[in-house]
Amino acid sequence: MSTFNGAVAEFFRDHHGIASGDELTALHICEQERRYLMRCGVPLGVFEGVYRLASSPLTFHARCRAVCAADPSLTLSCFTSGSILGLRRCGNPWLHSMTNRLTKPVGPSVKVHRTTLELTDRTICRDDGIRHTDAVQTFFDLGKHVSDLTLRSIGEQVIADGLATYHDMAAHAFAVGTKGRPGGARVLRVLGTRSEVGAAADSHGEVALFEALRRAGLTELVRHPPIRLRTGDIVHPDMGVPTADFYIEVDHHTWHTDAASVEYDKWRDREVRLTGGEVERVPTSHIERSLPSVVADLLQRYRQSQLRR
């Protein structure tokens, strides 16, 4: 019909193919015309009062946009916000959202979490109509869903990606992590075991290996110890025991497979060995496939290095 014009098409394009009834009204598509278009199969219903352009796929972001369009009080949170932010270990079949109001159910695939927190300052409102919690609030909310190890890994990525600092997360946790708030104790415990300074771990494998080696008895292990090379440059292996000159690098396929990176790693390892150190490299794929075997092998190599000293 005549009112389904370029402006309407652009709105759907810029909002993942999703629009609410109120948004269509603002675009001069009245309820009668909306019903006609639905009979023609142009828009399809997603939730009550929310429509998807039939030619637009129902992607993850389209589903997120549909939830936000269905209820202005909802803010995407937990795993869903983590996925939007690109955080690891956040895959989940549900769409998670938060609200401090009483709302009716949105749909069977949407989990609504009630909160007494005021989320305005912790909400990111995107131009495409998606609302989600920021990295600090997302990290805190995930505390009630994931293990200490997974939460620690996610926190490391938040810092590494520049989404928030350790102090940002700690300040928020102490402010809202009151006794009885779901996940608060885990968040405070995880943050309490991390140094306030120091570079963040680059991968989940690095976090998992560090914790597993410490549990296996290598309590002298520290993150990113400094090593001064012959050139005067300071390098920081992923982890190591500086007093024993034993260091471990975790190689993720994203950063350690191109020729330039491989050559740099070889040069750096050689320089570390010339200072008297020993470097062991472990691919993340080995950690994911058989962490106990990797730990046992590294402990054996550590003991052998000490016998050679």
Secondary structure, DSSP 8 states (H G I E B T S, - for coil): -TTS-HHHHHHHHHTTTEEEHHHHHHTT--HHHHHHHHHTTSEEEEETTEEEETTS---HHHHHHHHHHH-TT-EE-HHHHHHHHT-TT---SSEEEEESS------TTEEEEE--S--GGGEEE-TTS-EEE-HHHHHHHHTTTS-HHHHHHHHHHHHHTTS--HHHHHHHHHHH--TTSTTHHHHHHHHHTS-SSS---SSHHHHHHHHHHHHTT-TT-EES--EE-TTS-EE--SEEEGGGTEEEEEE-TTTS-SHHHHHHHHHHHHHHHHTT-EEEEEEHHHHHH-HHHHHHHHHHHHHHHHHT-
